Amino acid sequence: MLEIINKFEDKKNTNLVFLIKNKFDLEKINFLNLDKNIIDKLNNILKDQKNTTFKIFLWWDYEDLILFFHLDISKNILVFLWENISILPNNLTFEFNKDNILLDSVILWKYDYVEYKKEKKELDLNIVCSDLDRNFLIKRLTTLKNITDCRDLVNKPSSDKTPDKYLSLIKNIKFKNTKIKVLDYEDIKREKLWLIEWVWKASNYKPKLVILEHIVDKKLPYFWFVWKWVTFDTGWLNIKVWEHMYDMKLDMAWSATLLYMMKEIDEEKLNCNIICALPLAENSISGDAYRPGDILNSYAWFSVEITNTDAEWRLVLADWISYLSKNYNLESITSIATLTWACMVALWYNYAWIMGDNRQIIDNLLKNETFEKYWELPFNEFYVEKTKWKISDLQNYTSSPMAWASMWGAFLKNFVLNKELFTHIDIAWPSFVKEKYWIYNSWATWFWIESLSKMILELWK
């Protein structure tokens, strides 16, 4: 439960939380009329200029008073808050400030996925906000809800997000300015989207292709975002080892990210048209699965030799990229994927890869001021040439060179048919973590909804 109140005195029997960065912040607790000895102690903490916490039981209308002193700025304030907020009780009252730091920290770091638990410990949050700032708070709460809804979707088991169930979920999202178009299995066959058809073939769940259209004016430029929505990725005959198989319910994290990015920008007035494409498919194992060494045809009529069946996402994206490149007048294509082990080895959970030739998008994301960080990889025709092969036009997995993240972006570049600017982003490991790491709770994180929507608004609003 979340309630917006005008002042701290409006709520009783709650834990009061304050972030203290200077003496003016400390004055906010004057309404408590604390004992002089306690005030003196708090002033001494200010003089020490060290990061610390202070907790005291209040004997009257409230429970605990919890003060976070962030006075040594050499330690990142987000890390300092994460170390403390994650262990707070669920009954909290705090003040809203336009820097969003305390609000974000409480909602994002107290997040827990409880949909399938018998006993659910829900948050009881009370936010003190002036009437003047109420619209700012409501807008921020909307963004945070998009983020937590996305995390719920990623954490959901794959049995409850098969292509059919996923499509129902998408249709239940209340868009105001975004149109949902669906291509079912018969459409996929009729359009000759052969690679997508092969990817789902071993599953009992037929694929769906979903297009989200935020069309402002058909005369304005079109920008397209595409992502893989493989609801469970077994690896097929190149089957994943057991410890990685368990994680595969999370392999659609980037698709959930862009779904809620579209929700985030749905009511914004843009100077461009945004198209998002969702190929919904499941990668299972059966006698109908394709094999290493098979050569498949694609929508773009490039033949593709399969060297690794676990490289299925690029097959799905390849057909989707060429289909939309042919059928929409696009200026730019951006693909986003939970992609490579190479990404984690190089950057761990802190950064996403970004590569391509759309400097406008790349430069904006590299300088973004959200906590979501990007690192650019080299990307040129050398890598694209290395995806081509002797007995087929292309290979879906190329072992040489071993620049795997760049090579997998390069494979997709072949399917950009009309010289649109191309950007590829790999969010594999920052999108979910197996354990509490730095400022993340385990499993789905909150990467990219904010930085991607912020990029769109800065470039095209």
HUWOZI-V156625 format. One record per residue. N is the residue number from 1. RES is the residue in three letters. PSI is psi as a letter, one per 20 degrees, with the letter a starting at -180 (* if undefined). BURIAL is b if it has 24 or more other C-alpha atoms within 12 Angstrom, else e. D_LAST is the distance of its C-alpha to the last C-alpha in Angstrom with 1 decimal. Layout:
BEGIN
N_RES_PSI_BURIAL_D_LAST / N_RES_PSI_BURIAL_D_LAST
END
This chain:
BEGIN
1_MET_p_e_33.5 / 2_LEU_p_e_30.9 / 3_GLU_p_b_31.5 / 4_ILE_p_b_29.8 / 5_ILE_r_b_32.5 / 6_ASN_h_e_32.7 / 7_LYS_r_e_35.3 / 8_PHE_h_b_37.3 / 9_GLU_i_e_40.4 / 10_ASP_i_e_38.9 / 11_LYS_p_b_39.5 / 12_LYS_r_e_42.8 / 13_ASN_l_e_44.2 / 14_THR_r_b_41.2 / 15_ASN_p_b_40.5 / 16_LEU_p_b_38.7 / 17_VAL_p_b_36.4 / 18_PHE_q_b_35.3 / 19_LEU_p_b_33.6 / 20_ILE_o_b_35.5 / 21_LYS_i_b_34.3 / 22_ASN_r_b_36.3 / 23_LYS_h_e_39.0 / 24_PHE_h_e_36.5 / 25_ASP_h_e_35.3 / 26_LEU_h_b_39.0 / 27_GLU_i_e_39.6 / 28_LYS_i_b_37.5 / 29_ILE_j_b_40.4 / 30_ASN_h_e_42.9 / 31_PHE_i_e_42.9 / 32_LEU_i_e_44.9 / 33_ASN_l_e_47.8 / 34_LEU_q_e_48.7 / 35_ASP_q_e_52.1 / 36_LYS_h_e_52.5 / 37_ASN_h_e_53.4 / 38_ILE_g_e_50.1 / 39_ILE_g_e_48.2 / 40_ASP_g_e_50.3 / 41_LYS_g_e_49.5 / 42_LEU_h_b_45.7 / 43_ASN_h_e_46.0 / 44_ASN_h_e_47.9 / 45_ILE_g_b_45.1 / 46_LEU_g_b_42.8 / 47_LYS_h_e_45.3 / 48_ASP_h_e_45.6 / 49_GLN_l_e_41.9 / 50_LYS_q_e_41.9 / 51_ASN_p_b_39.6 / 52_THR_r_b_41.5 / 53_THR_q_b_41.5 / 54_PHE_p_b_43.7 / 55_LYS_p_e_44.8 / 56_ILE_q_e_47.3 / 57_PHE_p_e_48.6 / 58_LEU_p_e_48.3 / 59_TRP_i_e_51.5 / 60_TRP_d_e_50.3 / 61_ASP_i_e_47.2 / 62_TYR_r_b_45.0 / 63_GLU_e_e_45.5 / 64_ASP_q_b_44.4 / 65_LEU_p_b_42.6 / 66_ILE_o_b_40.6 / 67_LEU_p_b_39.3 / 68_PHE_o_b_37.3 / 69_PHE_o_b_38.0 / 70_HIS_n_b_35.5 / 71_LEU_h_b_37.2 / 72_ASP_o_e_37.5 / 73_ILE_i_e_34.0 / 74_SER_i_e_35.4 / 75_LYS_p_e_34.8 / 76_ASN_p_e_31.3 / 77_ILE_h_b_30.6 / 78_LEU_g_b_29.0 / 79_VAL_g_b_32.2 / 80_PHE_g_b_34.4 / 81_LEU_g_b_32.9 / 82_TRP_g_b_33.1 / 83_GLU_h_b_36.7 / 84_ASN_h_b_37.5 / 85_ILE_h_b_35.2 / 86_SER_i_b_36.0 / 87_ILE_j_e_39.6 / 88_LEU_q_b_38.9 / 89_PRO_r_b_40.2 / 90_ASN_i_b_38.0 / 91_ASN_o_b_38.6 / 92_LEU_q_b_36.3 / 93_THR_p_b_35.1 / 94_PHE_r_b_32.8 / 95_GLU_q_b_30.4 / 96_PHE_p_b_26.6 / 97_ASN_q_e_25.1 / 98_LYS_i_e_21.4 / 99_ASP_i_e_22.0 / 100_ASN_j_b_22.4 / 101_ILE_g_b_25.2 / 102_LEU_g_b_28.0 / 103_LEU_g_b_26.1 / 104_ASP_g_b_24.6 / 105_SER_g_b_28.0 / 106_VAL_g_b_30.0 / 107_ILE_g_b_27.9 / 108_LEU_h_b_27.2 / 109_TRP_i_b_30.6 / 110_LYS_j_b_32.7 / 111_TYR_p_b_31.2 / 112_ASP_q_b_34.0 / 113_TYR_o_b_34.2 / 114_VAL_j_e_37.0 / 115_GLU_h_e_36.5 / 116_TYR_j_e_39.9 / 117_LYS_q_e_41.9 / 118_LYS_g_e_44.6 / 119_GLU_p_e_44.0 / 120_LYS_p_e_40.5 / 121_LYS_n_e_39.9 / 122_GLU_q_e_36.8 / 123_LEU_q_b_35.0 / 124_ASP_n_b_35.8 / 125_LEU_p_b_33.1 / 126_ASN_p_b_33.0 / 127_ILE_p_b_30.1 / 128_VAL_p_b_31.0 / 129_CYS_p_b_28.1 / 130_SER_q_e_28.2 / 131_ASP_h_e_27.0 / 132_LEU_h_e_24.6 / 133_ASP_j_e_22.9 / 134_ARG_h_e_23.2 / 135_ASN_h_e_19.6 / 136_PHE_g_e_18.5 / 137_LEU_g_b_21.2 / 138_ILE_g_b_20.5 / 139_LYS_g_e_16.8 / 140_ARG_h_b_18.3 / 141_LEU_h_b_21.1 / 142_THR_g_b_18.9 / 143_THR_g_b_17.5 / 144_LEU_h_b_21.1 / 145_LYS_h_b_22.4 / 146_ASN_h_b_20.1 / 147_ILE_g_b_21.5 / 148_THR_h_b_25.1 / 149_ASP_h_b_25.0 / 150_CYS_g_b_24.0 / 151_ARG_g_b_26.9 / 152_ASP_g_b_29.2 / 153_LEU_g_b_28.4 / 154_VAL_h_b_29.1 / 155_ASN_i_b_32.2 / 156_LYS_p_b_33.5 / 157_PRO_q_b_36.6 / 158_SER_h_b_36.3 / 159_SER_h_e_38.8 / 160_ASP_j_e_36.3 / 161_LYS_l_b_33.4 / 162_THR_r_b_35.1 / 163_PRO_g_b_33.0 / 164_ASP_g_b_34.2 / 165_LYS_h_b_33.6 / 166_TYR_g_b_30.2 / 167_LEU_g_b_29.2 / 168_SER_g_e_30.5 / 169_LEU_g_e_28.5 / 170_ILE_g_b_25.2 / 171_LYS_h_e_26.2 / 172_ASN_i_e_26.9 / 173_ILE_p_b_23.3 / 174_LYS_n_e_21.9 / 175_PHE_q_e_18.7 / 176_LYS_h_e_17.4 / 177_ASN_j_b_15.0 / 178_THR_p_b_16.2 / 179_LYS_p_b_19.4 / 180_ILE_p_b_22.1 / 181_LYS_q_e_24.4 / 182_VAL_p_b_27.5 / 183_LEU_o_b_30.0 / 184_ASP_a_b_33.3 / 185_TYR_h_b_36.2 / 186_GLU_h_e_37.6 / 187_ASP_h_e_34.4 / 188_ILE_g_b_34.3 / 189_LYS_g_e_37.8 / 190_ARG_h_e_37.3 / 191_GLU_i_b_34.3 / 192_LYS_l_e_36.4 / 193_LEU_m_b_34.1 / 194_TRP_h_b_37.2 / 195_LEU_g_b_35.9 / 196_ILE_h_b_34.1 / 197_GLU_g_b_37.4 / 198_TRP_h_b_39.4 / 199_VAL_g_b_37.3 / 200_TRP_i_b_38.0 / 201_LYS_h_b_41.5 / 202_ALA_i_b_43.5 / 203_SER_q_b_41.8 / 204_ASN_i_e_42.9 / 205_TYR_o_b_39.3 / 206_LYS_q_b_37.8 / 207_PRO_q_b_34.3 / 208_LYS_q_b_31.3 / 209_LEU_p_b_28.1 / 210_VAL_p_b_25.1 / 211_ILE_p_b_21.8 / 212_LEU_p_b_18.7 / 213_GLU_o_b_16.6 / 214_HIS_n_b_13.2 / 215_ILE_o_b_13.4 / 216_VAL_g_b_11.2 / 217_ASP_p_e_13.2 / 218_LYS_i_e_15.8 / 219_LYS_i_e_15.5 / 220_LEU_q_e_12.0 / 221_PRO_q_b_12.5 / 222_TYR_p_b_13.5 / 223_PHE_p_b_13.2 / 224_TRP_p_b_16.0 / 225_PHE_p_b_17.1 / 226_VAL_q_b_20.8 / 227_TRP_q_b_23.2 / 228_LYS_p_b_26.8 / 229_TRP_m_b_28.0 / 230_VAL_o_b_31.7 / 231_THR_h_b_32.9 / 232_PHE_p_b_35.9 / 233_ASP_n_b_36.9 / 234_THR_h_b_40.6 / 235_GLY_i_b_40.7 / 236_TRP_c_b_43.1 / 237_LEU_h_b_46.3 / 238_ASN_m_b_44.9 / 239_ILE_q_b_44.8 / 240_LYS_q_e_43.1 / 241_VAL_q_e_45.5 / 242_TRP_h_e_45.8 / 243_GLU_h_e_43.9 / 244_HIS_h_e_40.8 / 245_MET_h_e_41.3 / 246_TYR_h_e_40.8 / 247_ASP_i_b_37.3 / 248_MET_i_b_36.2 / 249_LYS_i_b_34.9 / 250_LEU_i_b_32.0 / 251_ASP_i_b_31.3 / 252_MET_j_b_28.5 / 253_ALA_h_b_26.5 / 254_TRP_h_b_23.6 / 255_SER_g_b_23.4 / 256_ALA_h_b_23.3 / 257_THR_g_b_20.5 / 258_LEU_h_b_18.2 / 259_LEU_g_b_19.4 / 260_TYR_i_b_18.3 / 261_MET_g_b_15.0 / 262_MET_h_b_14.4 / 263_LYS_h_b_15.8 / 264_GLU_h_b_13.5 / 265_ILE_j_b_10.2 / 266_ASP_h_b_12.3 / 267_GLU_j_e_11.5 / 268_GLU_q_b_7.8 / 269_LYS_o_e_6.2 / 270_LEU_q_b_4.4 / 271_ASN_k_e_5.4 / 272_CYS_r_b_7.9 / 273_ASN_p_b_10.8 / 274_ILE_p_b_11.8 / 275_ILE_p_b_15.5 / 276_CYS_p_b_17.6 / 277_ALA_p_b_21.4 / 278_LEU_o_b_24.1 / 279_PRO_o_b_27.6 / 280_LEU_o_b_29.9 / 281_ALA_r_b_33.3 / 282_GLU_p_b_36.1 / 283_ASN_o_b_38.1 / 284_SER_a_b_41.7 / 285_ILE_p_b_45.2 / 286_SER_a_e_47.8 / 287_GLY_i_e_50.1 / 288_ASP_i_e_47.3 / 289_ALA_q_b_45.2 / 290_TYR_r_b_44.8 / 291_ARG_q_b_46.6 / 292_PRO_p_b_46.3 / 293_GLY_i_e_47.4 / 294_ASP_q_e_46.2 / 295_ILE_p_b_44.3 / 296_LEU_q_b_41.6 / 297_ASN_r_b_39.8 / 298_SER_r_b_36.1 / 299_TYR_h_b_33.9 / 300_ALA_j_b_33.4 / 301_TRP_k_e_37.3 / 302_PHE_p_b_37.4 / 303_SER_q_b_40.2 / 304_VAL_o_b_39.6 / 305_GLU_p_b_42.5 / 306_ILE_o_b_42.2 / 307_THR_i_b_43.4 / 308_ASN_o_b_42.0 / 309_THR_i_b_41.2 / 310_ASP_i_b_39.1 / 311_ALA_l_b_36.4 / 312_GLU_h_b_35.4 / 313_TRP_h_b_31.6 / 314_ARG_h_b_31.3 / 315_LEU_g_b_33.3 / 316_VAL_g_b_30.9 / 317_LEU_h_b_27.8 / 318_ALA_g_b_29.6 / 319_ASP_g_b_30.3 / 320_TRP_g_b_26.8 / 321_ILE_g_b_25.2 / 322_SER_h_b_27.6 / 323_TYR_g_b_27.3 / 324_LEU_h_b_23.6 / 325_SER_h_b_23.8 / 326_LYS_h_e_26.4 / 327_ASN_i_e_25.0 / 328_TYR_q_b_21.3 / 329_ASN_n_b_19.9 / 330_LEU_q_b_17.9 / 331_GLU_h_b_16.5 / 332_SER_q_b_16.5 / 333_ILE_p_b_18.4 / 334_THR_p_b_18.3 / 335_SER_q_b_21.4 / 336_ILE_p_b_22.0 / 337_ALA_q_b_25.5 / 338_THR_o_b_28.1 / 339_LEU_f_b_30.0 / 340_THR_q_b_32.7 / 341_TRP_h_b_35.4 / 342_ALA_h_b_34.9 / 343_CYS_g_b_31.6 / 344_MET_g_b_33.5 / 345_VAL_g_e_36.4 / 346_ALA_h_e_34.4 / 347_LEU_i_b_31.7 / 348_TRP_c_b_33.1 / 349_TYR_j_b_30.6 / 350_ASN_h_b_28.5 / 351_TYR_q_b_26.2 / 352_ALA_q_b_24.6 / 353_TRP_q_b_25.4 / 354_ILE_p_b_22.8 / 355_MET_r_b_23.8 / 356_GLY_a_b_23.0 / 357_ASP_j_b_22.0 / 358_ASN_n_b_18.2 / 359_ARG_h_e_18.1 / 360_GLN_g_e_14.3 / 361_ILE_g_b_14.1 / 362_ILE_g_b_17.5 / 363_ASP_h_e_17.1 / 364_ASN_g_b_14.0 / 365_LEU_h_b_16.0 / 366_LEU_h_b_19.2 / 367_LYS_j_e_18.1 / 368_ASN_q_e_16.3 / 369_GLU_j_e_18.0 / 370_THR_r_b_18.4 / 371_PHE_i_b_21.9 / 372_GLU_o_b_21.0 / 373_LYS_q_b_22.2 / 374_TYR_q_b_22.3 / 375_TRP_p_b_25.0 / 376_GLU_p_b_25.0 / 377_LEU_q_b_27.9 / 378_PRO_q_b_29.3 / 379_PHE_o_b_28.5 / 380_ASN_a_e_30.2 / 381_GLU_h_e_32.5 / 382_PHE_g_e_35.5 / 383_TYR_h_b_34.2 / 384_VAL_g_b_33.3 / 385_GLU_h_e_36.9 / 386_LYS_i_b_38.4 / 387_THR_i_b_37.1 / 388_LYS_q_b_39.4 / 389_TRP_r_e_42.9 / 390_LYS_g_e_46.4 / 391_ILE_j_e_47.2 / 392_SER_r_e_43.7 / 393_ASP_g_b_40.5 / 394_LEU_r_b_38.8 / 395_GLN_q_b_39.7 / 396_ASN_i_b_37.4 / 397_TYR_p_b_38.6 / 398_THR_p_b_39.8 / 399_SER_i_e_41.9 / 400_SER_p_e_42.0 / 401_PRO_r_e_40.2 / 402_MET_k_e_39.6 / 403_ALA_m_b_36.0 / 404_TRP_g_b_35.1 / 405_ALA_g_b_31.4 / 406_SER_h_b_30.8 / 407_MET_h_b_33.2 / 408_TRP_h_b_31.5 / 409_GLY_h_b_28.2 / 410_ALA_h_b_30.3 / 411_PHE_g_b_31.8 / 412_LEU_h_b_28.6 / 413_LYS_h_b_27.7 / 414_ASN_h_b_30.7 / 415_PHE_j_b_29.0 / 416_VAL_o_b_26.0 / 417_LEU_h_b_27.6 / 418_ASN_k_e_25.5 / 419_LYS_k_e_24.6 / 420_GLU_q_b_21.1 / 421_LEU_p_b_19.7 / 422_PHE_p_b_20.9 / 423_THR_p_b_20.2 / 424_HIS_p_b_22.4 / 425_ILE_p_b_22.3 / 426_ASP_o_b_25.5 / 427_ILE_k_b_25.2 / 428_ALA_g_b_28.8 / 429_TRP_h_b_30.3 / 430_PRO_i_b_27.7 / 431_SER_h_b_26.7 / 432_PHE_q_b_30.2 / 433_VAL_q_b_33.3 / 434_LYS_i_e_36.9 / 435_GLU_r_e_37.8 / 436_LYS_p_e_36.4 / 437_TYR_o_e_35.0 / 438_TRP_d_e_33.7 / 439_ILE_j_b_31.1 / 440_TYR_p_b_30.9 / 441_ASN_r_b_33.0 / 442_SER_q_b_34.6 / 443_TRP_c_b_33.0 / 444_ALA_p_b_29.3 / 445_THR_a_b_27.1 / 446_TRP_k_b_23.4 / 447_PHE_q_b_22.0 / 448_TRP_h_b_18.5 / 449_ILE_g_b_16.8 / 450_GLU_g_b_15.3 / 451_SER_h_b_14.7 / 452_LEU_g_b_13.3 / 453_SER_h_b_10.8 / 454_LYS_h_b_10.0 / 455_MET_g_b_9.7 / 456_ILE_g_b_7.3 / 457_LEU_h_b_4.8 / 458_GLU_h_b_6.2 / 459_LEU_h_e_6.3 / 460_TRP_j_b_3.8 / 461_LYS_*_e_0.0
END
